[in-house]
Amino acid sequence: MNEPATDRPTTASFADLFTEETVIEALKDVYDPELGVNIIDLGLVYGVDINGPDIHITMTLTTPGCPLHDMLTEAIDDALHVYLGTTGTVDVELVWDPRWSPDMITPAGLHELGWR
């Protein structure tokens, strides 16, 4: 007897769907509401770790007292669940080392800010 087919990817196929590059593309839809630049081009994301359907993001904020952590975490969760369709856990780890500086902004981010 054959098992019914499902549309849900198996753990093995998540490696084909979710790569660091696809996660980064999804995160380009998450904007810092104060600066109006996405968190990738601001240089806030330090790492992406994918384990099956689960995605772990290591990131920082522009300042330690930034009140936007919860808002950004929710936006990241939404972007990865909606844009990528992951059914796994999205975990955002906030780190302060290295400390963020404007030198981390990409050329595209600098252009959006009108700094270049």
Backbone as JSON, one array per atom type, in Angstrom:
{
  "sequence": "MNEPATDRPTTASFADLFTEETVIEALKDVYDPELGVNIIDLGLVYGVDINGPDIHITMTLTTPGCPLHDMLTEAIDDALHVYLGTTGTVDVELVWDPRWSPDMITPAGLHELGWR",
  "N": [[0.83, -1.17, 0.0], [0.62, 2.19, -0.88], [1.93, 5.18, 0.57], [0.16, 8.19, 1.22], [0.81, 11.11, -0.7], [2.35, 14.11, 0.42], [2.39, 17.69, 0.68], [4.19, 18.82, 2.34], [7.57, 19.44, 2.95], [10.17, 17.04, 3.46], [12.57, 16.58, 6.13], [15.07, 16.23, 4.96], [14.74, 17.54, 2.53], [14.58, 20.21, 3.24], [17.1, 21.33, 3.25], [17.5, 21.88, 0.61], [15.63, 23.85, 0.19], [15.99, 25.95, 2.07], [18.58, 28.0, 2.28], [21.51, 29.77, 3.36], [21.59, 32.0, 1.73], [18.91, 32.24, 0.78], [17.58, 32.74, 3.17], [18.79, 35.16, 3.91], [17.87, 36.77, 1.79], [15.13, 36.78, 2.41], [15.26, 38.15, 4.83], [15.89, 40.67, 3.97], [13.53, 41.91, 3.68], [12.9, 42.88, 6.12], [12.77, 45.73, 7.88], [14.53, 48.3, 9.63], [12.67, 50.33, 11.53], [13.26, 52.95, 12.31], [15.45, 53.84, 10.81], [14.83, 53.08, 8.22], [16.03, 51.21, 6.57], [16.87, 47.94, 5.47], [17.58, 45.12, 7.68], [19.7, 43.54, 6.86], [21.25, 45.1, 5.06], [21.92, 47.07, 6.85], [23.77, 45.78, 8.32], [23.22, 44.32, 10.59], [22.76, 41.61, 10.94], [24.56, 38.87, 11.93], [24.88, 36.14, 11.64], [23.55, 33.09, 10.21], [21.98, 30.12, 10.88], [20.96, 27.01, 9.86], [18.94, 24.32, 10.58], [17.49, 21.73, 9.48], [14.07, 22.38, 9.38], [14.31, 24.45, 11.14], [15.48, 27.7, 11.98], [18.13, 29.7, 12.97], [19.01, 32.88, 13.92], [21.66, 35.08, 14.35], [22.19, 38.19, 15.64], [22.58, 41.78, 16.01], [21.78, 44.98, 17.43], [21.42, 48.48, 16.61], [22.01, 50.03, 18.83], [22.61, 49.24, 22.29], [20.45, 49.98, 23.95], [18.28, 49.98, 22.28], [14.88, 50.04, 21.57], [13.6, 48.37, 19.81], [13.85, 45.62, 19.64], [11.88, 43.52, 20.15], [9.98, 44.09, 18.16], [11.5, 43.81, 15.81], [12.26, 41.11, 16.05], [9.79, 39.83, 15.83], [9.12, 40.63, 13.22], [11.16, 39.35, 11.8], [10.56, 36.67, 12.33], [8.02, 36.54, 11.06], [8.79, 37.13, 8.39], [10.39, 34.91, 7.73], [8.67, 32.74, 8.1], [6.53, 33.4, 6.4], [7.7, 34.3, 3.91], [9.62, 32.29, 3.32], [8.23, 30.05, 4.1], [8.8, 28.3, 6.15], [8.16, 25.75, 8.53], [9.26, 25.37, 10.87], [11.05, 26.3, 13.9], [11.88, 29.67, 14.51], [14.55, 31.27, 15.71], [15.9, 34.02, 17.33], [18.89, 35.29, 18.22], [20.26, 37.7, 20.2], [23.17, 39.55, 20.17], [26.06, 41.34, 21.42], [28.62, 41.57, 20.65], [30.53, 41.42, 17.87], [30.28, 44.91, 18.52], [27.85, 46.93, 16.94], [28.49, 49.2, 14.25], [28.37, 52.13, 12.12], [30.1, 51.5, 10.05], [29.49, 48.97, 9.26], [27.41, 49.01, 7.53], [26.14, 48.18, 4.35], [27.11, 49.01, 0.92], [24.68, 49.36, -0.51], [22.93, 49.95, 1.58], [24.05, 52.33, 2.52], [23.55, 53.92, 0.31], [20.71, 53.95, 0.37], [20.37, 55.42, 2.69], [21.28, 57.8, 1.82], [23.9, 58.43, 2.1], [25.88, 57.98, 0.32]],
  "CA": [[0.0, 0.0, 0.0], [1.41, 3.41, -0.99], [1.65, 6.28, 1.49], [-0.32, 9.37, 0.49], [1.8, 12.18, -0.9], [2.07, 15.36, 1.12], [3.1, 18.85, 0.16], [5.15, 19.26, 3.34], [8.88, 18.9, 2.65], [10.82, 16.23, 4.48], [13.73, 17.26, 6.7], [16.16, 16.19, 3.98], [14.53, 18.5, 1.45], [14.72, 21.58, 3.72], [18.43, 21.82, 2.85], [17.36, 22.41, -0.74], [14.75, 25.02, 0.2], [16.51, 27.02, 2.91], [20.03, 28.19, 2.32], [21.84, 31.06, 3.95], [21.25, 33.03, 0.76], [17.46, 32.46, 0.75], [17.22, 33.38, 4.44], [19.22, 36.56, 3.81], [16.93, 37.45, 0.9], [13.9, 36.99, 3.17], [15.52, 39.16, 5.85], [15.95, 41.99, 3.33], [12.19, 42.48, 3.81], [12.74, 43.35, 7.5], [13.36, 47.07, 7.93], [14.65, 49.05, 10.87], [11.68, 51.39, 11.32], [13.82, 54.28, 12.56], [16.37, 54.23, 9.74], [14.23, 52.8, 6.92], [16.94, 50.34, 5.81], [16.69, 46.56, 5.95], [18.56, 44.7, 8.68], [20.88, 42.98, 6.19], [22.08, 46.21, 4.57], [22.44, 47.8, 8.0], [24.84, 44.99, 8.91], [22.8, 43.86, 11.91], [22.73, 40.15, 11.0], [25.91, 38.32, 11.98], [24.94, 34.74, 11.25], [22.35, 32.3, 9.92], [22.22, 28.69, 11.05], [19.77, 26.27, 9.44], [18.94, 22.93, 11.02], [16.2, 21.24, 9.01], [13.14, 23.5, 9.22], [14.58, 25.46, 12.16], [16.43, 28.73, 11.56], [18.68, 30.49, 14.08], [19.61, 34.12, 13.45], [22.47, 35.81, 15.31], [22.18, 39.58, 15.18], [22.73, 42.84, 17.0], [20.98, 46.18, 17.18], [22.29, 49.65, 16.43], [22.44, 50.44, 20.17], [22.13, 48.32, 23.32], [19.17, 50.42, 24.5], [17.29, 50.05, 21.21], [13.61, 49.44, 22.0], [12.96, 47.69, 18.69], [14.17, 44.2, 19.6], [10.69, 42.68, 20.01], [9.38, 44.37, 16.87], [12.34, 43.19, 14.78], [12.17, 39.66, 16.21], [8.5, 39.45, 15.26], [9.2, 40.83, 11.77], [12.02, 38.28, 11.29], [9.74, 35.45, 12.39], [7.03, 36.63, 10.0], [9.45, 37.06, 7.08], [10.87, 33.56, 7.45], [7.53, 31.84, 7.98], [5.72, 33.75, 5.23], [8.5, 34.35, 2.68], [10.21, 30.98, 3.05], [7.28, 28.99, 4.38], [9.3, 27.32, 7.1], [7.22, 25.33, 9.57], [10.09, 25.16, 12.05], [11.25, 27.37, 14.86], [12.77, 30.77, 14.16], [15.16, 31.74, 16.95], [16.74, 35.2, 17.13], [19.82, 35.51, 19.33], [20.79, 39.05, 20.21], [24.53, 39.61, 20.7], [26.63, 42.69, 21.43], [30.02, 41.47, 20.25], [31.07, 42.78, 17.89], [29.33, 46.01, 18.63], [27.51, 47.49, 15.63], [28.91, 50.57, 13.91], [27.96, 52.48, 10.75], [31.0, 50.88, 9.08], [28.92, 47.67, 8.88], [26.36, 49.23, 6.53], [26.56, 47.84, 3.0], [26.97, 50.12, -0.03], [23.25, 49.56, -0.81], [22.37, 50.63, 2.74], [24.55, 53.71, 2.5], [22.8, 54.61, -0.75], [19.36, 54.18, 0.86], [20.45, 56.48, 3.68], [21.75, 59.01, 1.18], [25.26, 58.7, 2.56], [26.8, 57.8, -0.81]],
  "C": [[0.89, 1.24, 0.0], [0.96, 4.44, 0.03], [1.12, 7.46, 0.69], [0.77, 10.44, 0.41], [1.37, 13.41, -0.1], [2.86, 16.47, 0.48], [4.17, 19.33, 1.12], [6.51, 18.63, 3.04], [9.39, 18.03, 3.79], [12.03, 17.0, 4.99], [14.88, 17.29, 5.7], [15.98, 17.25, 2.91], [14.62, 19.95, 1.92], [16.07, 22.16, 3.33], [18.37, 22.42, 1.45], [16.54, 23.7, -0.76], [15.35, 26.21, 0.93], [18.02, 27.0, 2.91], [20.28, 29.52, 3.01], [21.41, 32.19, 3.03], [19.75, 33.29, 0.73], [16.97, 33.1, 2.04], [17.6, 34.86, 4.4], [18.29, 37.35, 2.9], [15.62, 37.74, 1.62], [14.08, 38.1, 4.2], [15.67, 40.57, 5.27], [14.58, 42.66, 3.31], [11.91, 43.0, 5.22], [13.51, 44.67, 7.63], [13.44, 47.6, 9.35], [13.71, 50.24, 10.71], [12.21, 52.8, 11.55], [14.68, 54.75, 11.4], [15.82, 53.96, 8.34], [15.11, 51.98, 6.0], [16.78, 48.93, 6.36], [17.86, 46.13, 6.84], [19.8, 44.06, 8.07], [21.8, 44.11, 5.75], [22.58, 47.11, 5.69], [23.61, 47.05, 8.65], [24.5, 44.46, 10.29], [22.82, 42.34, 12.05], [24.15, 39.62, 10.89], [25.98, 36.87, 11.53], [23.58, 34.12, 11.06], [22.73, 30.85, 10.06], [20.91, 27.97, 10.76], [19.93, 24.83, 9.87], [17.58, 22.34, 10.67], [15.28, 22.42, 8.8], [13.39, 24.64, 10.19], [15.67, 26.42, 11.69], [16.82, 29.56, 12.77], [19.4, 31.7, 13.47], [20.4, 34.74, 14.61], [22.58, 37.23, 14.79], [22.44, 40.53, 16.34], [21.75, 43.93, 16.67], [21.92, 47.37, 17.09], [22.8, 50.18, 17.76], [21.9, 49.45, 21.19], [20.77, 48.72, 23.9], [18.05, 50.48, 23.48], [16.0, 49.35, 21.62], [12.94, 48.58, 20.93], [13.18, 46.19, 18.65], [12.94, 43.33, 19.37], [10.03, 42.87, 18.65], [10.18, 43.71, 15.75], [12.28, 41.67, 14.85], [10.88, 39.14, 15.59], [8.52, 39.57, 13.73], [10.08, 39.75, 11.13], [11.25, 36.97, 11.25], [8.72, 35.43, 11.26], [7.66, 36.46, 8.62], [9.85, 35.63, 6.75], [9.73, 32.56, 7.34], [6.71, 32.13, 6.72], [6.53, 33.65, 3.95], [9.07, 32.97, 2.32], [9.24, 29.82, 3.28], [7.8, 27.95, 5.36], [8.23, 27.0, 8.13], [7.96, 25.11, 10.88], [10.14, 26.38, 12.94], [12.2, 28.41, 14.28], [13.25, 31.35, 15.49], [16.08, 32.91, 16.63], [17.57, 35.4, 18.38], [20.43, 36.89, 19.19], [22.16, 39.04, 20.88], [25.04, 41.05, 20.61], [28.1, 42.7, 21.06], [30.09, 40.76, 18.91], [29.94, 43.81, 17.96], [29.09, 46.6, 17.25], [28.09, 48.89, 15.48], [28.46, 50.87, 12.49], [28.88, 51.9, 9.67], [30.46, 49.54, 8.57], [27.83, 47.8, 7.82], [26.91, 48.93, 5.14], [26.48, 49.06, 2.09], [25.5, 50.4, -0.38], [22.57, 50.3, 0.35], [22.79, 52.08, 2.81], [23.8, 54.53, 1.47], [21.38, 54.93, -0.29], [19.33, 55.31, 1.88], [20.87, 57.82, 3.09], [23.14, 59.41, 1.59], [26.3, 58.49, 1.47], [26.09, 58.09, -2.09]]
}
